[in-house]
């Protein structure tokens, strides 16, 4: 009999399951579609920090998780024999006109807020082999940003769980402590049970290009993320669509591709090899929803990863394992379900 049942095999569900399994719990994961088949099976994988200013619980939680990520994914890779595509390669952003003073001030704050473990600085574009377009030749460089390949990361987590003795099923009865990590579907159920919207699925579209720069920092320019992956591809994305008709890709993705090519010269002649779209769960508070499930007494929820789910996942897993296995609650106030109800 399982000690923990995790409903949902996206990044939050798999990370919670992994945190519980590595502590010795017997775990089953239930998802009718299998691991990483929803929004977590994407291609972008930008693990980017919030700006180092106006510090709050959400930014502090994310920082802890980003700093945990290297060890987290190294352990998953060792247990599974599969690469999640993780590397802390940093990020380059063109410096906006007149933005040097603000960028330098943020760099000073980062020295304290990021605990001396990463840098935010203004640099010359010429320091990098393939910089983005910059009007005055200067860019913002941070060394905290990392990347992974979402679909491969989910596959690695699933394999690591199996190696630990966990069972992944398409359907089964609940056993032990139960946590729901079912993304947009569970947000829909919460919306139906409450007078105002608790959360919503936000469509995102992304593309994969045949540009190979596997060790290069990722780029953020013109509102577009450009992420070189270790497998010799480069992902770009994504759209943020609150209203949409279906899950296909369309002209909105064409616009993202055009913007990426304009912002980043190496992409000008790169070929599009895959187009992707998915629904990312966003809570009303825009923070992850962690804690007691509002609809299932005695059960739990981990939802609302939206654009930062993979970056938050290592700490979400540990915090929820603390709660499920030890009854130890360290969830920030703004992450509790009542913040979005």
C-alpha angles and dihedrals in degrees: 000000000000122000091205132029116197116195108203130038100214122114096285094046094046093046093051090047091050094049090052095044094050088056090057101262120144104241137190123188118202124197124146091212099042132240121333097358098128130050090322091065093072134122108231108077103175108167095192126165128231117257111282098247139077088037119211141159093275094054092044092050091049092049092053090049095048090050090050093049101085093056092039095055094039089057091047091050092050094048095045103035087227130110117235088197093244122163132148095228099153129227139265124209127179111248110244119233109276091007101112097096093051093045092050091048089053089050090056091049091048090060088067104026093048091048094237090291099110139022135231110191146150109250139175114262089226089070089075130064096225110020125174121253110284125182095219100022095257129116140181111246123192125181097201098073115099137180139216137167105255099208093045091046090055091048090051092049091049091051092046090052091051090050088054091054098259118142124226114202137173091224138359142141119276116265129183119341112359127212126182117216099160100132120204094009093060092044087056091053091049091050091052091053098047134062095235133038113280095186144328142215112255115202118228129187125198140169137216119220132197094240114127114208099131098166098039123110115257119254131229111191136143089006092300129118115220112191123184109209128209092244094068097264131109123217125209128190174264150317122194108214121177092174120041143150110225133331100276126116119250147160092314088068090047087058091051091050091050092049091050093050091049092049098043120042098202089064096056094097100022116125123236107237100173139017120202138185132181144159115253117199114236123182123216090252090049089228125105114275110232132166139040113011111246093214103036114055113220092015133097143229137215111180145130103066091149108161097343101047097112092046092050096041102091093056094037087058094051095044093049092045088053089054098042099043104028106021088237110145118200098150112141114246093243091056096056118107092246089066088071101032 
